């Protein structure tokens, strides 16, 4: 089962990937996943 934090991180990553290049997308996905894991879990 996918946790809600990971699902939100995937959505944020997909939105970032549609707007930015590779490096900002990777940085945003890592940051959002870490923050969401800390806040939600």
CHARMM-style PDB file with segment names, atoms N, HN, CA, C and O in Angstrom:
ATOM      1  N   UNK     1       0.845  -1.187   0.000  1.00  0.00      PROA
ATOM      2  CA  UNK     1       0.000   0.000   0.000  1.00  0.00      PROA
ATOM      3  C   UNK     1       0.889   1.249   0.000  1.00  0.00      PROA
ATOM      4  O   UNK     1       1.892   1.317   0.712  1.00  0.00      PROA
ATOM      5  N   UNK     2       0.508   2.209  -0.794  1.00  0.00      PROA
ATOM      6  HN  UNK     2      -0.306   2.154  -1.372  1.00  0.00      PROA
ATOM      7  CA  UNK     2       1.277   3.448  -0.896  1.00  0.00      PROA
ATOM      8  C   UNK     2       0.799   4.418   0.181  1.00  0.00      PROA
ATOM      9  O   UNK     2      -0.398   4.666   0.326  1.00  0.00      PROA
ATOM     10  N   UNK     3       1.745   4.954   0.922  1.00  0.00      PROA
ATOM     11  HN  UNK     3       2.717   4.752   0.804  1.00  0.00      PROA
ATOM     12  CA  UNK     3       1.408   5.934   1.941  1.00  0.00      PROA
ATOM     13  C   UNK     3       1.021   7.249   1.290  1.00  0.00      PROA
ATOM     14  O   UNK     3       1.460   7.551   0.180  1.00  0.00      PROA
ATOM     15  N   UNK     4       0.209   8.021   1.970  1.00  0.00      PROA
ATOM     16  HN  UNK     4      -0.147   7.775   2.871  1.00  0.00      PROA
ATOM     17  CA  UNK     4      -0.254   9.281   1.411  1.00  0.00      PROA
ATOM     18  C   UNK     4       0.894  10.268   1.201  1.00  0.00      PROA
ATOM     19  O   UNK     4       0.844  11.082   0.279  1.00  0.00      PROA
ATOM     20  N   UNK     5       1.922  10.205   2.041  1.00  0.00      PROA
ATOM     21  HN  UNK     5       1.963   9.544   2.790  1.00  0.00      PROA
ATOM     22  CA  UNK     5       3.075  11.093   1.866  1.00  0.00      PROA
ATOM     23  C   UNK     5       3.791  10.795   0.560  1.00  0.00      PROA
ATOM     24  O   UNK     5       4.187  11.712  -0.160  1.00  0.00      PROA
ATOM     25  N   UNK     6       3.959   9.514   0.253  1.00  0.00      PROA
ATOM     26  HN  UNK     6       3.637   8.769   0.838  1.00  0.00      PROA
ATOM     27  CA  UNK     6       4.641   9.139  -0.986  1.00  0.00      PROA
ATOM     28  C   UNK     6       3.798   9.478  -2.208  1.00  0.00      PROA
ATOM     29  O   UNK     6       4.330   9.895  -3.237  1.00  0.00      PROA
ATOM     30  N   UNK     7       2.489   9.300  -2.100  1.00  0.00      PROA
ATOM     31  HN  UNK     7       2.056   8.962  -1.265  1.00  0.00      PROA
ATOM     32  CA  UNK     7       1.602   9.639  -3.213  1.00  0.00      PROA
ATOM     33  C   UNK     7       1.655  11.135  -3.514  1.00  0.00      PROA
ATOM     34  O   UNK     7       1.713  11.533  -4.677  1.00  0.00      PROA
ATOM     35  N   UNK     8       1.637  11.962  -2.469  1.00  0.00      PROA
ATOM     36  HN  UNK     8       1.590  11.639  -1.524  1.00  0.00      PROA
ATOM     37  CA  UNK     8       1.751  13.410  -2.662  1.00  0.00      PROA
ATOM     38  C   UNK     8       3.114  13.786  -3.237  1.00  0.00      PROA
ATOM     39  O   UNK     8       3.205  14.687  -4.071  1.00  0.00      PROA
ATOM     40  N   UNK     9       4.161  13.113  -2.805  1.00  0.00      PROA
ATOM     41  HN  UNK     9       4.088  12.381  -2.128  1.00  0.00      PROA
ATOM     42  CA  UNK     9       5.494  13.381  -3.334  1.00  0.00      PROA
ATOM     43  C   UNK     9       5.575  13.034  -4.817  1.00  0.00      PROA
ATOM     44  O   UNK     9       6.229  13.743  -5.582  1.00  0.00      PROA
ATOM     45  N   UNK    10       4.924  11.959  -5.229  1.00  0.00      PROA
ATOM     46  HN  UNK    10       4.393  11.383  -4.608  1.00  0.00      PROA
ATOM     47  CA  UNK    10       4.905  11.585  -6.649  1.00  0.00      PROA
ATOM     48  C   UNK    10       4.155  12.631  -7.464  1.00  0.00      PROA
ATOM     49  O   UNK    10       4.587  12.998  -8.557  1.00  0.00      PROA
ATOM     50  N   UNK    11       3.045  13.107  -6.939  1.00  0.00      PROA
ATOM     51  HN  UNK    11       2.694  12.810  -6.051  1.00  0.00      PROA
ATOM     52  CA  UNK    11       2.275  14.137  -7.651  1.00  0.00      PROA
ATOM     53  C   UNK    11       3.101  15.414  -7.797  1.00  0.00      PROA
ATOM     54  O   UNK    11       3.127  16.015  -8.871  1.00  0.00      PROA
ATOM     55  N   UNK    12       3.770  15.830  -6.732  1.00  0.00      PROA
ATOM     56  HN  UNK    12       3.749  15.343  -5.859  1.00  0.00      PROA
ATOM     57  CA  UNK    12       4.617  17.027  -6.785  1.00  0.00      PROA
ATOM     58  C   UNK    12       5.740  16.838  -7.794  1.00  0.00      PROA
ATOM     59  O   UNK    12       6.077  17.762  -8.534  1.00  0.00      PROA
ATOM     60  N   UNK    13       6.322  15.636  -7.825  1.00  0.00      PROA
ATOM     61  HN  UNK    13       6.048  14.885  -7.224  1.00  0.00      PROA
ATOM     62  CA  UNK    13       7.394  15.352  -8.773  1.00  0.00      PROA
ATOM     63  C   UNK    13       6.897  15.422 -10.210  1.00  0.00      PROA
ATOM     64  O   UNK    13       7.582  15.972 -11.073  1.00  0.00      PROA
ATOM     65  N   UNK    14       5.731  14.881 -10.474  1.00  0.00      PROA
ATOM     66  HN  UNK    14       5.175  14.435  -9.772  1.00  0.00      PROA
ATOM     67  CA  UNK    14       5.182  14.927 -11.839  1.00  0.00      PROA
ATOM     68  C   UNK    14       4.886  16.361 -12.272  1.00  0.00      PROA
ATOM     69  O   UNK    14       5.126  16.722 -13.424  1.00  0.00      PROA
ATOM     70  N   UNK    15       4.376  17.163 -11.372  1.00  0.00      PROA
ATOM     71  HN  UNK    15       4.181  16.869 -10.437  1.00  0.00      PROA
ATOM     72  CA  UNK    15       4.116  18.568 -11.702  1.00  0.00      PROA
ATOM     73  C   UNK    15       5.423  19.302 -11.952  1.00  0.00      PROA
ATOM     74  O   UNK    15       5.526  20.085 -12.895  1.00  0.00      PROA
ATOM     75  N   UNK    16       6.416  19.055 -11.119  1.00  0.00      PROA
ATOM     76  HN  UNK    16       6.333  18.418 -10.352  1.00  0.00      PROA
ATOM     77  CA  UNK    16       7.718  19.705 -11.302  1.00  0.00      PROA
ATOM     78  C   UNK    16       8.377  19.256 -12.606  1.00  0.00      PROA
ATOM     79  O   UNK    16       9.002  20.061 -13.296  1.00  0.00      PROA
ATOM     80  N   UNK    17       8.238  17.980 -12.941  1.00  0.00      PROA
ATOM     81  HN  UNK    17       7.729  17.326 -12.381  1.00  0.00      PROA
ATOM     82  CA  UNK    17       8.848  17.462 -14.165  1.00  0.00      PROA
ATOM     83  C   UNK    17       8.222  18.072 -15.414  1.00  0.00      PROA
ATOM     84  O   UNK    17       8.886  18.199 -16.443  1.00  0.00      PROA
ATOM     85  N   UNK    18       6.967  18.443 -15.330  1.00  0.00      PROA
ATOM     86  HN  UNK    18       6.428  18.340 -14.494  1.00  0.00      PROA
ATOM     87  CA  UNK    18       6.323  19.044 -16.494  1.00  0.00      PROA
ATOM     88  C   UNK    18       6.706  20.515 -16.673  1.00  0.00      PROA
ATOM     89  O   UNK    18       6.469  21.090 -17.736  1.00  0.00      PROA
ATOM     90  N   UNK    19       7.298  21.129 -15.638  1.00  0.00      PROA
ATOM     91  HN  UNK    19       7.491  20.662 -14.774  1.00  0.00      PROA
ATOM     92  CA  UNK    19       7.621  22.546 -15.700  1.00  0.00      PROA
ATOM     93  C   UNK    19       9.104  22.867 -15.704  1.00  0.00      PROA
ATOM     94  O   UNK    19       9.512  23.887 -16.260  1.00  0.00      PROA
ATOM     95  N   UNK    20       9.927  22.008 -15.087  1.00  0.00      PROA
ATOM     96  HN  UNK    20       9.595  21.180 -14.635  1.00  0.00      PROA
ATOM     97  CA  UNK    20      11.341  22.332 -14.898  1.00  0.00      PROA
ATOM     98  C   UNK    20      12.244  21.276 -15.519  1.00  0.00      PROA
ATOM     99  O   UNK    20      11.785  20.220 -15.954  1.00  0.00      PROA
ATOM    100  N   UNK    21      13.530  21.582 -15.551  1.00  0.00      PROA
ATOM    101  HN  UNK    21      13.903  22.441 -15.197  1.00  0.00      PROA
ATOM    102  CA  UNK    21      14.508  20.629 -16.064  1.00  0.00      PROA
ATOM    103  C   UNK    21      14.828  19.582 -15.002  1.00  0.00      PROA
ATOM    104  O   UNK    21      14.184  19.538 -13.954  1.00  0.00      PROA
ATOM    105  N   UNK    22      15.815  18.747 -15.271  1.00  0.00      PROA
ATOM    106  HN  UNK    22      16.338  18.782 -16.122  1.00  0.00      PROA
ATOM    107  CA  UNK    22      16.081  17.585 -14.427  1.00  0.00      PROA
ATOM    108  C   UNK    22      16.546  17.942 -13.014  1.00  0.00      PROA
ATOM    109  O   UNK    22      16.000  17.423 -12.040  1.00  0.00      PROA
ATOM    110  N   UNK    23      17.526  18.803 -12.891  1.00  0.00      PROA
ATOM    111  HN  UNK    23      17.969  19.224 -13.682  1.00  0.00      PROA
ATOM    112  CA  UNK    23      18.082  19.103 -11.566  1.00  0.00      PROA
ATOM    113  C   UNK    23      17.057  19.721 -10.608  1.00  0.00      PROA
ATOM    114  O   UNK    23      16.933  19.242  -9.481  1.00  0.00      PROA
ATOM    115  N   UNK    24      16.323  20.759 -11.004  1.00  0.00      PROA
ATOM    116  HN  UNK    24      16.424  21.148 -11.919  1.00  0.00      PROA
ATOM    117  CA  UNK    24      15.306  21.278 -10.077  1.00  0.00      PROA
ATOM    118  C   UNK    24      14.223  20.256  -9.741  1.00  0.00      PROA
ATOM    119  O   UNK    24      13.703  20.240  -8.626  1.00  0.00      PROA
ATOM    120  N   UNK    25      13.886  19.406 -10.705  1.00  0.00      PROA
ATOM    121  HN  UNK    25      14.308  19.419 -11.611  1.00  0.00      PROA
ATOM    122  CA  UNK    25      12.881  18.375 -10.451  1.00  0.00      PROA
ATOM    123  C   UNK    25      13.368  17.391  -9.397  1.00  0.00      PROA
ATOM    124  O   UNK    25      12.622  17.039  -8.484  1.00  0.00      PROA
ATOM    125  N   UNK    26      14.609  16.948  -9.516  1.00  0.00      PROA
ATOM    126  HN  UNK    26      15.216  17.234 -10.258  1.00  0.00      PROA
ATOM    127  CA  UNK    26      15.170  16.015  -8.541  1.00  0.00      PROA
ATOM    128  C   UNK    26      15.241  16.658  -7.160  1.00  0.00      PROA
ATOM    129  O   UNK    26      14.896  16.030  -6.159  1.00  0.00      PROA
ATOM    130  N   UNK    27      15.685  17.901  -7.109  1.00  0.00      PROA
ATOM    131  HN  UNK    27      15.965  18.411  -7.922  1.00  0.00      PROA
ATOM    132  CA  UNK    27      15.780  18.589  -5.818  1.00  0.00      PROA
ATOM    133  C   UNK    27      14.406  18.768  -5.178  1.00  0.00      PROA
ATOM    134  O   UNK    27      14.245  18.568  -3.974  1.00  0.00      PROA
ATOM    135  N   UNK    28      13.425  19.145  -5.981  1.00  0.00      PROA
ATOM    136  HN  UNK    28      13.555  19.308  -6.959  1.00  0.00      PROA
ATOM    137  CA  UNK    28      12.073  19.330  -5.444  1.00  0.00      PROA
ATOM    138  C   UNK    28      11.465  18.013  -4.992  1.00  0.00      PROA
ATOM    139  O   UNK    28      10.787  17.963  -3.966  1.00  0.00      PROA
ATOM    140  N   UNK    29      11.700  16.948  -5.746  1.00  0.00      PROA
ATOM    141  HN  UNK    29      12.252  16.988  -6.579  1.00  0.00      PROA
ATOM    142  CA  UNK    29      11.117  15.663  -5.366  1.00  0.00      PROA
ATOM    143  C   UNK    29      11.741  15.133  -4.077  1.00  0.00      PROA
ATOM    144  O   UNK    29      11.037  14.606  -3.216  1.00  0.00      PROA
ATOM    145  N   UNK    30      13.043  15.270  -3.944  1.00  0.00      PROA
ATOM    146  HN  UNK    30      13.615  15.698  -4.643  1.00  0.00      PROA
ATOM    147  CA  UNK    30      13.704  14.805  -2.715  1.00  0.00      PROA
ATOM    148  C   UNK    30      13.257  15.629  -1.509  1.00  0.00      PROA
ATOM    149  O   UNK    30      12.985  15.080  -0.441  1.00  0.00      PROA
ATOM    150  N   UNK    31      13.183  16.939  -1.686  1.00  0.00      PROA
ATOM    151  HN  UNK    31      13.403  17.385  -2.554  1.00  0.00      PROA
ATOM    152  CA  UNK    31      12.773  17.818  -0.593  1.00  0.00      PROA
ATOM    153  C   UNK    31      11.319  17.572  -0.197  1.00  0.00      PROA
ATOM    154  O   UNK    31      11.003  17.467   0.988  1.00  0.00      PROA
ATOM    155  N   UNK    32      10.446  17.481  -1.182  1.00  0.00      PROA
ATOM    156  HN  UNK    32      10.703  17.566  -2.145  1.00  0.00      PROA
ATOM    157  CA  UNK    32       9.032  17.268  -0.868  1.00  0.00      PROA
ATOM    158  C   UNK    32       8.811  15.911  -0.208  1.00  0.00      PROA
ATOM    159  O   UNK    32       8.007  15.804   0.718  1.00  0.00      PROA
ATOM    160  N   UNK    33       9.511  14.874  -0.666  1.00  0.00      PROA
ATOM    161  HN  UNK    33      10.165  14.961  -1.418  1.00  0.00      PROA
ATOM    162  CA  UNK    33       9.355  13.555  -0.049  1.00  0.00      PROA
ATOM    163  C   UNK    33       9.820  13.578   1.406  1.00  0.00      PROA
ATOM    164  O   UNK    33       9.163  13.013   2.280  1.00  0.00      PROA
ATOM    165  N   UNK    34      10.941  14.223   1.661  1.00  0.00      PROA
ATOM    166  HN  UNK    34      11.475  14.682   0.951  1.00  0.00      PROA
ATOM    167  CA  UNK    34      11.455  14.283   3.034  1.00  0.00      PROA
ATOM    168  C   UNK    34      10.516  15.063   3.946  1.00  0.00      PROA
ATOM    169  O   UNK    34      10.222  14.630   5.060  1.00  0.00      PROA
ATOM    170  N   UNK    35      10.052  16.205   3.475  1.00  0.00      PROA
ATOM    171  HN  UNK    35      10.290  16.557   2.570  1.00  0.00      PROA
ATOM    172  CA  UNK    35       9.155  17.030   4.299  1.00  0.00      PROA
ATOM    173  C   UNK    35       7.827  16.324   4.538  1.00  0.00      PROA
ATOM    174  O   UNK    35       7.317  16.322   5.659  1.00  0.00      PROA
ATOM    175  N   UNK    36       7.264  15.724   3.490  1.00  0.00      PROA
ATOM    176  HN  UNK    36       7.679  15.725   2.580  1.00  0.00      PROA
ATOM    177  CA  UNK    36       5.976  15.050   3.647  1.00  0.00      PROA
ATOM    178  C   UNK    36       6.088  13.834   4.561  1.00  0.00      PROA
ATOM    179  O   UNK    36       5.182  13.573   5.353  1.00  0.00      PROA
ATOM    180  N   UNK    37       7.179  13.093   4.461  1.00  0.00      PROA
ATOM    181  HN  UNK    37       7.915  13.305   3.817  1.00  0.00      PROA
ATOM    182  CA  UNK    37       7.369  11.956   5.371  1.00  0.00      PROA
ATOM    183  C   UNK    37       7.444  12.429   6.823  1.00  0.00      PROA
ATOM    184  O   UNK    37       6.886  11.800   7.723  1.00  0.00      PROA
ATOM    185  N   UNK    38       8.136  13.539   7.033  1.00  0.00      PROA
ATOM    186  HN  UNK    38       8.589  14.049   6.302  1.00  0.00      PROA
ATOM    187  CA  UNK    38       8.278  14.062   8.391  1.00  0.00      PROA
ATOM    188  C   UNK    38       6.945  14.579   8.925  1.00  0.00      PROA
ATOM    189  O   UNK    38       6.602  14.341  10.083  1.00  0.00      PROA
ATOM    190  N   UNK    39       6.195  15.286   8.082  1.00  0.00      PROA
ATOM    191  HN  UNK    39       6.473  15.479   7.141  1.00  0.00      PROA
ATOM    192  CA  UNK    39       4.942  15.910   8.524  1.00  0.00      PROA
ATOM    193  C   UNK    39       3.817  14.888   8.667  1.00  0.00      PROA
ATOM    194  O   UNK    39       3.091  14.900   9.661  1.00  0.00      PROA
ATOM    195  N   UNK    40       3.667  14.002   7.678  1.00  0.00      PROA
ATOM    196  HN  UNK    40       4.256  13.992   6.870  1.00  0.00      PROA
ATOM    197  CA  UNK    40       2.526  13.091   7.670  1.00  0.00      PROA
ATOM    198  C   UNK    40       2.772  11.863   8.538  1.00  0.00      PROA
ATOM    199  O   UNK    40       1.856  11.410   9.224  1.00  0.00      PROA
ATOM    200  N   UNK    41       3.977  11.317   8.529  1.00  0.00      PROA
ATOM    201  HN  UNK    41       4.721  11.685   7.972  1.00  0.00      PROA
ATOM    202  CA  UNK    41       4.230  10.101   9.314  1.00  0.00      PROA
ATOM    203  C   UNK    41       4.608  10.406  10.699  1.00  0.00      PROA
ATOM    204  OT1 UNK    41       4.853   9.492  11.487  1.00  0.00      PROA
TER     205      UNK     41
END
